[in-house]
Amino acid sequence: MGAAGPGHRREYTAEVPFGTDGKGLGEGRTKRAAEQMAAREALSALGALDKLPQADEVLEAVAAHESKR
């Protein structure tokens, strides 16, 4: 996880390593967005996703899951 820029315009980066040399990279305005992008990229590279979901689809799925708790 990395961060750059001033506090009011912070940009975060995240990396999800997998296998021996694979990784998913993500960037976003929040840590969560960067982590989600990196996870989607890693899953896509592994062939676990037919298509990369849009960010709002991921957030809706997370919200639905959290509301069931």
C-alpha positions, 0 to 999 in steps of 0.5 A: 500500500502506498500513498502520494499527494497532499492530504486533500487529493491523496492517491493510494496504490495497492498490490495483491501478489499471487503465484510466483510472480503475478500481481494485481495493481490498483489505484484509487482515491481511497485505500479501499478503492485501490485494494478493490481494484488490485483484487479485481485485477488479480482475479481477472489475471487468474481467470476467476472473472469473465469480465472486470466488474465496475466499481459500483457493482463491487460496492453494491455487492459489499453493501449487500453482504454487510447488510446481512450481518 
